[in-house]
């Protein structure tokens, strides 16, 4: 999955370079293309920060009635 994100980022960068070469480096189209690159990079960074659930957490999500998943108030 990480390779997929890197490929998407690289494609967006290539597209931004092409747009800027044809439209000019100060054009609104160029700015929008680089904004798209930043959005994809931000999404990738956000996804990396999201902690993965442990197997136990997944189990409890799927079986909240299981004895080992019960939460008690003190």
Buried (B, 14 or more C-beta within 10 A) or exposed (E): EEEEBEEBBEEBBEBBBEBBEEBEEEEEEBBEBBEBBEEBBEEBEEEEEEEEEEEEEEBBEEEEEEEEBEEEEE
